[in-house]
């Protein structure tokens, strides 16, 4: 039984991917679009990921700027409110 998936615009998909996580997975982790669907965003179709990647390529500067702005906001918050920040990432080694 196949699940029906909602249709999303490339812009909506990029927003869903939280500031280009798929692009980072592709660029930094070397994942293919197929691997992104299989392991990172199984709720998306391959067409969704390709659409998001194409949108990102056309709007790279704007999206990268938004990601940098968010990183700065997060860092500022961490510095102003260290008591509210907890690192939940798994420890290595």
N, CA and C atoms as an extended XYZ file, in Angstrom:
279
Properties=species:S:1:pos:R:3:atomname:S:1:resname:S:1:resid:I:1 pbc="F F F"
N         0.832       -1.174        0.000 N   UNK     1
C         0.000        0.000        0.000 CA  UNK     1
C         0.881        1.243        0.000 C   UNK     1
N         0.714        2.069       -0.972 N   UNK     2
C         1.540        3.261       -1.138 CA  UNK     2
C         0.919        4.442       -0.401 C   UNK     2
N         1.752        5.187        0.312 N   UNK     3
C         1.287        6.398        1.002 CA  UNK     3
C         1.225        7.539        0.012 C   UNK     3
N         0.168        8.304        0.073 N   UNK     4
C         0.112        9.526       -0.743 CA  UNK     4
C         0.898       10.597       -0.031 C   UNK     4
N         1.721       11.269       -0.757 N   UNK     5
C         2.529       12.340       -0.189 CA  UNK     5
C         2.004       13.663       -0.689 C   UNK     5
N         1.986       14.639        0.207 N   UNK     6
C         1.555       15.979       -0.153 CA  UNK     6
C         2.495       16.574       -1.174 C   UNK     6
N         1.944       17.374       -2.051 N   UNK     7
C         2.784       18.124       -2.992 CA  UNK     7
C         3.252       19.396       -2.310 C   UNK     7
N         4.527       19.681       -2.452 N   UNK     8
C         5.108       20.877       -1.858 CA  UNK     8
C         5.867       21.636       -2.940 C   UNK     8
N         5.884       22.932       -2.811 N   UNK     9
C         6.683       23.740       -3.727 CA  UNK     9
C         8.148       23.596       -3.322 C   UNK     9
N         9.074       23.885       -4.228 N   UNK    10
C        10.496       23.830       -3.863 CA  UNK    10
C        10.809       24.732       -2.669 C   UNK    10
N        10.153       25.900       -2.616 N   UNK    11
C        10.389       26.817       -1.497 CA  UNK    11
C         9.950       26.189       -0.172 C   UNK    11
N         8.790       25.522       -0.172 N   UNK    12
C         8.308       24.862        1.039 CA  UNK    12
C         9.245       23.740        1.452 C   UNK    12
N         9.754       23.015        0.481 N   UNK    13
C        10.652       21.900        0.784 CA  UNK    13
C        11.936       22.422        1.409 C   UNK    13
N        12.477       23.502        0.847 N   UNK    14
C        13.703       24.066        1.414 CA  UNK    14
C        13.443       24.494        2.856 C   UNK    14
N        12.304       25.136        3.116 N   UNK    15
C        11.981       25.517        4.491 CA  UNK    15
C        11.861       24.285        5.371 C   UNK    15
N        11.253       23.224        4.848 N   UNK    16
C        11.103       21.985        5.622 CA  UNK    16
C        12.469       21.391        5.960 C   UNK    16
N        13.406       21.578        5.095 N   UNK    17
C        14.723       20.983        5.293 CA  UNK    17
C        15.612       21.814        6.213 C   UNK    17
N        15.039       22.828        6.848 N   UNK    18
C        15.774       23.635        7.822 CA  UNK    18
C        17.082       24.167        7.279 C   UNK    18
N        16.958       25.204        6.505 N   UNK    19
C        18.127       25.911        5.977 CA  UNK    19
C        19.099       24.997        5.264 C   UNK    19
N        18.534       24.209        4.387 N   UNK    20
C        19.338       23.447        3.432 CA  UNK    20
C        20.104       22.280        4.038 C   UNK    20
N        19.501       21.546        4.959 N   UNK    21
C        20.142       20.337        5.491 CA  UNK    21
C        20.473       19.336        4.386 C   UNK    21
N        19.580       19.211        3.421 N   UNK    22
C        19.841       18.266        2.328 CA  UNK    22
C        21.061       18.682        1.532 C   UNK    22
N        21.221       19.989        1.342 N   UNK    23
C        22.373       20.475        0.603 CA  UNK    23
C        23.649       20.219        1.393 C   UNK    23
N        23.557       20.407        2.710 N   UNK    24
C        24.726       20.121        3.543 CA  UNK    24
C        25.047       18.633        3.513 C   UNK    24
N        24.018       17.807        3.571 N   UNK    25
C        24.244       16.363        3.499 CA  UNK    25
C        24.919       15.999        2.187 C   UNK    25
N        24.472       16.648        1.135 N   UNK    26
C        25.062       16.372       -0.179 CA  UNK    26
C        26.482       16.929       -0.261 C   UNK    26
N        26.652       18.189        0.130 N   UNK    27
C        27.940       18.857       -0.053 CA  UNK    27
C        28.985       18.423        0.971 C   UNK    27
N        28.599       18.331        2.239 N   UNK    28
C        29.579       18.035        3.288 CA  UNK    28
C        29.704       16.554        3.580 C   UNK    28
N        28.587       15.852        3.594 N   UNK    29
C        28.619       14.432        3.924 CA  UNK    29
C        28.753       13.549        2.693 C   UNK    29
N        28.642       14.144        1.508 N   UNK    30
C        28.797       13.387        0.276 CA  UNK    30
C        27.644       12.445       -0.015 C   UNK    30
N        26.461       12.717        0.535 N   UNK    31
C        25.314       11.844        0.303 CA  UNK    31
C        24.667       12.167       -1.036 C   UNK    31
N        24.216       11.142       -1.699 N   UNK    32
C        23.473       11.323       -2.943 CA  UNK    32
C        22.024       11.662       -2.590 C   UNK    32
N        21.271       12.210       -3.535 N   UNK    33
C        19.847       12.453       -3.261 CA  UNK    33
C        19.123       11.172       -2.812 C   UNK    33
N        19.485       10.047       -3.394 N   UNK    34
C        18.868        8.774       -2.997 CA  UNK    34
C        19.168        8.454       -1.532 C   UNK    34
N        20.397        8.706       -1.110 N   UNK    35
C        20.780        8.454        0.287 CA  UNK    35
C        20.101        9.439        1.237 C   UNK    35
N        19.905       10.669        0.777 N   UNK    36
C        19.214       11.661        1.598 CA  UNK    36
C        17.785       11.197        1.865 C   UNK    36
N        17.101       10.698        0.841 N   UNK    37
C        15.733       10.190        1.004 CA  UNK    37
C        15.733        8.956        1.907 C   UNK    37
N        16.681        8.069        1.689 N   UNK    38
C        16.700        6.814        2.440 CA  UNK    38
C        17.064        7.005        3.911 C   UNK    38
N        17.985        7.924        4.208 N   UNK    39
C        18.500        7.969        5.572 CA  UNK    39
C        18.268        9.273        6.323 C   UNK    39
N        18.045       10.374        5.626 N   UNK    40
C        17.919       11.661        6.300 CA  UNK    40
C        16.462       12.126        6.326 C   UNK    40
N        15.784       12.071        5.196 N   UNK    41
C        14.404       12.536        5.077 CA  UNK    41
C        13.535       11.489        4.388 C   UNK    41
N        13.238       10.383        5.055 N   UNK    42
C        12.448        9.324        4.409 CA  UNK    42
C        11.011        9.741        4.091 C   UNK    42
N        10.533       10.840        4.677 N   UNK    43
C         9.169       11.285        4.386 CA  UNK    43
C         9.079       12.036        3.060 C   UNK    43
N        10.233       12.388        2.478 N   UNK    44
C        10.236       13.085        1.191 CA  UNK    44
C        10.453       12.095        0.060 C   UNK    44
N        10.009       12.479       -1.122 N   UNK    45
C        10.285       11.671       -2.310 CA  UNK    45
C        11.616       12.123       -2.912 C   UNK    45
N        12.145       11.303       -3.793 N   UNK    46
C        13.360       11.675       -4.506 CA  UNK    46
C        13.128       12.957       -5.310 C   UNK    46
N        11.946       13.082       -5.879 N   UNK    47
C        11.611       14.300       -6.637 CA  UNK    47
C        11.639       15.524       -5.727 C   UNK    47
N        11.153       15.390       -4.479 N   UNK    48
C        11.216       16.501       -3.525 CA  UNK    48
C        12.656       16.947       -3.326 C   UNK    48
N        13.550       15.992       -3.102 N   UNK    49
C        14.948       16.337       -2.823 CA  UNK    49
C        15.587       16.992       -4.037 C   UNK    49
N        15.369       16.436       -5.226 N   UNK    50
C        15.923       17.060       -6.427 CA  UNK    50
C        15.357       18.465       -6.621 C   UNK    50
N        14.079       18.649       -6.338 N   UNK    51
C        13.461       19.962       -6.458 CA  UNK    51
C        14.090       20.948       -5.481 C   UNK    51
N        14.301       20.503       -4.244 N   UNK    52
C        14.927       21.362       -3.244 CA  UNK    52
C        16.359       21.702       -3.628 C   UNK    52
N        17.087       20.713       -4.137 N   UNK    53
C        18.468       20.962       -4.559 CA  UNK    53
C        18.509       21.963       -5.710 C   UNK    53
N        17.585       21.836       -6.652 N   UNK    54
C        17.534       22.771       -7.782 CA  UNK    54
C        17.191       24.177       -7.288 C   UNK    54
N        16.232       24.265       -6.376 N   UNK    55
C        15.872       25.564       -5.814 CA  UNK    55
C        17.058       26.177       -5.081 C   UNK    55
N        17.764       25.351       -4.321 N   UNK    56
C        18.935       25.834       -3.590 CA  UNK    56
C        19.991       26.379       -4.547 C   UNK    56
N        20.241       25.658       -5.629 N   UNK    57
C        21.249       26.111       -6.595 CA  UNK    57
C        20.882       27.479       -7.166 C   UNK    57
N        19.591       27.725       -7.358 N   UNK    58
C        19.143       29.009       -7.899 CA  UNK    58
C        19.098       30.119       -6.857 C   UNK    58
N        19.119       29.758       -5.557 N   UNK    59
C        18.983       30.739       -4.482 CA  UNK    59
C        20.052       30.550       -3.407 C   UNK    59
N        21.184       30.018       -3.821 N   UNK    60
C        22.247       29.647       -2.876 CA  UNK    60
C        22.655       30.799       -1.956 C   UNK    60
N        22.899       31.972       -2.516 N   UNK    61
C        23.381       33.093       -1.716 CA  UNK    61
C        22.365       33.477       -0.628 C   UNK    61
N        21.107       33.577       -1.017 N   UNK    62
C        20.039       33.939       -0.081 CA  UNK    62
C        19.883       32.891        1.036 C   UNK    62
N        19.908       31.618        0.668 N   UNK    63
C        19.736       30.538        1.642 CA  UNK    63
C        20.946       30.452        2.564 C   UNK    63
N        22.133       30.576        2.003 N   UNK    64
C        23.341       30.543        2.832 CA  UNK    64
C        23.372       31.720        3.806 C   UNK    64
N        22.935       32.866        3.349 N   UNK    65
C        22.889       34.046        4.222 CA  UNK    65
C        21.906       33.809        5.375 C   UNK    65
N        20.746       33.233        5.071 N   UNK    66
C        19.754       32.934        6.117 CA  UNK    66
C        20.314       31.924        7.119 C   UNK    66
N        21.045       30.919        6.628 N   UNK    67
C        21.655       29.929        7.521 CA  UNK    67
C        22.701       30.580        8.413 C   UNK    67
N        23.515       31.470        7.849 N   UNK    68
C        24.525       32.182        8.640 CA  UNK    68
C        23.864       33.068        9.692 C   UNK    68
N        22.785       33.744        9.308 N   UNK    69
C        22.057       34.583       10.265 CA  UNK    69
C        21.526       33.750       11.421 C   UNK    69
N        20.987       32.594       11.113 N   UNK    70
C        20.459       31.724       12.165 CA  UNK    70
C        21.582       31.245       13.092 C   UNK    70
N        22.715       30.879       12.521 N   UNK    71
C        23.849       30.455       13.352 CA  UNK    71
C        24.271       31.568       14.301 C   UNK    71
N        24.292       32.805       13.798 N   UNK    72
C        24.659       33.946       14.646 CA  UNK    72
C        23.647       34.158       15.764 C   UNK    72
N        22.352       34.030       15.447 N   UNK    73
C        21.315       34.167       16.482 CA  UNK    73
C        21.462       33.088       17.548 C   UNK    73
N        21.736       31.873       17.124 N   UNK    74
C        21.910       30.765       18.068 CA  UNK    74
C        23.121       31.015       18.952 C   UNK    74
N        24.225       31.430       18.354 N   UNK    75
C        25.436       31.683       19.139 CA  UNK    75
C        25.226       32.825       20.122 C   UNK    75
N        24.549       33.869       19.695 N   UNK    76
C        24.256       34.989       20.592 CA  UNK    76
C        23.398       34.516       21.765 C   UNK    76
N        22.396       33.697       21.479 N   UNK    77
C        21.545       33.166       22.533 CA  UNK    77
C        22.365       32.305       23.499 C   UNK    77
N        23.232       31.470       22.947 N   UNK    78
C        24.076       30.608       23.799 CA  UNK    78
C        24.938       31.439       24.741 C   UNK    78
N        25.478       32.534       24.230 N   UNK    79
C        26.334       33.390       25.049 CA  UNK    79
C        25.529       34.152       26.097 C   UNK    79
N        24.339       34.583       25.735 N   UNK    80
C        23.519       35.366       26.666 CA  UNK    80
C        22.806       34.497       27.703 C   UNK    80
N        22.557       33.230       27.354 N   UNK    81
C        21.774       32.349       28.229 CA  UNK    81
C        22.418       30.962       28.351 C   UNK    81
N        23.660       30.881       28.813 N   UNK    82
C        24.318       29.572       28.882 CA  UNK    82
C        23.587       28.582       29.787 C   UNK    82
N        22.848       29.093       30.763 N   UNK    83
C        22.127       28.201       31.666 CA  UNK    83
C        20.957       27.485       30.983 C   UNK    83
N        20.539       27.985       29.832 N   UNK    84
C        19.421       27.388       29.102 CA  UNK    84
C        19.855       26.460       27.978 C   UNK    84
N        21.146       26.385       27.747 N   UNK    85
C        21.660       25.611       26.613 CA  UNK    85
C        22.245       24.303       27.108 C   UNK    85
N        21.840       23.234       26.458 N   UNK    86
C        22.346       21.916       26.797 CA  UNK    86
C        22.720       21.202       25.495 C   UNK    86
N        23.879       20.613       25.435 N   UNK    87
C        24.333       19.894       24.244 CA  UNK    87
C        23.768       18.474       24.300 C   UNK    87
N        22.900       18.158       23.371 N   UNK    88
C        22.253       16.834       23.344 CA  UNK    88
C        22.855       15.920       22.279 C   UNK    88
N        23.928       16.380       21.656 N   UNK    89
C        24.570       15.541       20.629 CA  UNK    89
C        25.260       14.350       21.290 C   UNK    89
N        25.227       13.191       20.611 N   UNK    90
C        25.942       12.030       21.168 CA  UNK    90
C        27.433       12.297       21.269 C   UNK    90
N        28.018       11.823       22.302 N   UNK    91
C        29.465       12.005       22.488 CA  UNK    91
C        30.231       11.013       21.614 C   UNK    91
N        31.339       11.501       21.052 N   UNK    92
C        32.183       10.646       20.207 CA  UNK    92
C        33.179        9.906       21.072 C   UNK    92
N        33.495        8.700       20.641 N   UNK    93
C        34.566        7.929       21.235 CA  UNK    93
C        34.275        7.414       22.563 C   UNK    93
